[in-house]
């Protein structure tokens, strides 16, 4: 019974993570993160 609950929790968390990843990709959030990362990197080396 305890193992069944643990598996249910694991699969639930996996499904939630996959859902949030898909939602983020649909909303194109990865592009915003990429732009911010580039700006930070350019500031670190003194170009931006």
Beta strands, then each sheet from edge to edge (+ up, - down):
end
